[in-house]
């Protein structure tokens, strides 16, 4: 079982795709069939198609993270996002990320976030195509490496939240809430201190300490494109 994640784009049209890749005869096959057979209100998993009547291979189950919030959101999910996911899977096979020879014996589950505030179908399509391909690439490569995770642990953030700068600095220095520094000088539990003092995986610390994944904070304090407030992403 190989698990991948990718976040591509900005604003309401950004794509966040999680993938699970595995054999039909294994636990992924069981999870795939179970999810397909047990839809719930607002969440209806379906087989992603390249064109009507032509499912992508490896067969991919599209699972929407956000409940369908209306006709426009439904059209973006089943239309642009589905086309993007199917295209991304096909790209992964075409580029050799996934084995063409093993495609009939493999299955993919793609959990896909489409913001109800999204409006630009072409951008939703492009972002989901890239995010699906890159999530599968990450799954096969086994990324991220643990060193990247440990280097970023002092300042976890995402497009919807960034901790206060003070708490980031305390975490990076190893000091407690009372301002006293731990005896290990701020080292991790394993006794290691990241060389970058809490920078992100790319070694960069945004100057304002509140940037999103792309390193930029929207001027409107978190609104999506078009001024729509971002919907919290299901966990």
N, C-alpha and C positions, 0 to 999 in steps of 0.2 A: 504494500500500500504506500503510495507516494502522494504527499500533500504539498500543495503550492498556494501561493498568495501573490496578488499584484494589485497595486492601486495606480491608476493612470488618469491624468487629467485634473482639471480644477473646476470649482463651482458646482452647480447642480448637475452638470453633465458628466462629472467624474465617474469612473467605473472602479468598483472594488470587487474583484473576483477571487473566490477560493475554489480550488480544484482538488478532487480526490481521484487518483488514478490507480487502477488495480485490475486483477484478473476476474473474469466472469465467474470462475469457479470458486472464488474466495469470498471474504467478508464484504468486499466492495460490491460484488454481484448481489449479495443478500440485501445490503443497504439500498442499492440502486432499485431493485425490484420492489422492496418494501415502500420506499418513498413514492414510487410511481403509483402504487396501489392504494396509498393512504393520503389523498389530498385533504386539505383543511380549508376553512373559510379564508379567502384571500390568498391562499398559497396552493397553487396547482402545478406540481412538477410535470414537465412534458419533455418529450424527446426533441432535441434541437435538430432542425433540418437546414441543409444548405439551400435547397429550393423545395417547394412543396412536393412531397412524395419521395424525397431523397435525403434521408437522415445522414448526418455526418458520421464518420468513423474515425476512431473508436466511437461507438454509440455513446451519446452524451445526454445526461439528464439535466435539464435546466431547472434550477430551484430558485424561485424569486425570494429574496430576503425581505423586501418591503411588500406589505399587503397591497393589492391593487387598489388605488385610491380614486379611481374614476376612469372614464373612457380614454382620455388622453394618456394617462399613466399606463393603462393596460395596453394601448397601442404601441407605446414606446418599449414596453417590456417584451411583448410577444413579437413585435416587429423589429425595430432597430437593434435592441439588445440581443435578441435571439440570433439575428443575422450575424452580429458581431461575434458572439460566442462560437457559432458554427464555423465562421471564417477563421477564427483564431485556432480552433482545433485542427482544421484542415491545413493551416499555415504551419502548425507544429509538426505535422506529418511531412509536409512538403519540404520543410527545412531540416528534416532528420532529427528533430528533437524527440519525436515519437517514432517507433518502428512501424513501418508500413506492413511488414510481415506479421506483426503481432496485433494488428488493429482489430481483427475479428475476435480475438480472445481477450481483449481488454475493454474496460468500461470507464467512463468518466462521469463524475458528479460535479457540476458547476453551480456553486451558490453565488448568485448575482445580485448586486445592489443597484437598483435604478431609483434615483431620487424622485419622489412625486413632484418636485418643483422643476424637474428637467423639461426643457422645451425644444432643444435643438436635436432632432432625430439623427442627423448626420454625425454630430459630435458624439452622441450616445453610441452609435454604431462603431465609429472609429476607436473610441476609448475601450469599449468592451472587446473588440477584436484584439487590440494590443494587449489588454490586461489578461485575456484568456491565454494567449500565446505565451506571455511572460510568466504567468502562474505555472503553466505546464513546464516551461523551461526551468524554473526554480525548483519544481518538484523533482524533476529528473536529476538536476545537479546537486540536490540536497542543500540548497541555500535557503536562508542565510547561514553563515558559519557561526559557531558559538562565540567566537571572538568579536564578531560584529554586534551580537546581542549584548554581550557584557560591556562593550565600549559605549553603547547607547543607554544603558540601564539607569544612569543618573538623571536623564532628562527625557522620559517617555512622553510623547505627544502624538497627536493625530490632527486631521483637519478640523475636528470638532472640539478639541480641548488641548490646552497647553498649560501645565502647572505654573504657579507663580514663580518668578525668578528666584525669590528667596529660598523656596523649598528646593529648587534645583541646585542652588549653590550649597545649601546645607548637605544635600545628598552627595554632591561631588566631593565636598571636603571631608565628609565623615562625621561632622559635628551633629550633636543631638539638638533637640528643641531648646535646651538650656544653654546652647552655645558652646558646650564643652566638646572637644574633639575626642573621638574614640581612641583607645590606646593603640590601635593598629594604624593610626594616622590616616584613616579613611579608606583603608584597603577593603576589598571585597571579602566575603566570608571565606573565600579560598585563599586569602592573603595576597591578592593581586590588586593593584590599582591601575585602572586604564590610563594609558599614556596621554590620552587627549583630555583628561580631566572632565569627562562627561559630554564630549561632542557626539554628534550623531554618527551613523554608520559611514558617512562620507567625510568625517573629520571636521565638519563645519558646525560652528555655534552661531545661530542667527543673532544679530546685534540686539534685537529687542526681546529675545527669549520667548517669543510667542508665535513663531512662524509655523505654517502647516508643513506637510510632508515635502512640498516643493521648495520649502525655505521661505515662503512668502505668506504674510497674513493679509487677508482681504481687508480693504479699507473700511468696509461697512461692518466690521466686527463679526464676520462669520456668515453673512448673507450669501446665498448662491447667486448665480448669474441672473441678471434681470431683477435683482433686489429681493428675490424670494428667500425667506428664511430657510436654512437647511434643516431637514428633518433628521432627528437622531437616528443613527444607523442601528438596526437590531444587532444584538450581540450573539 
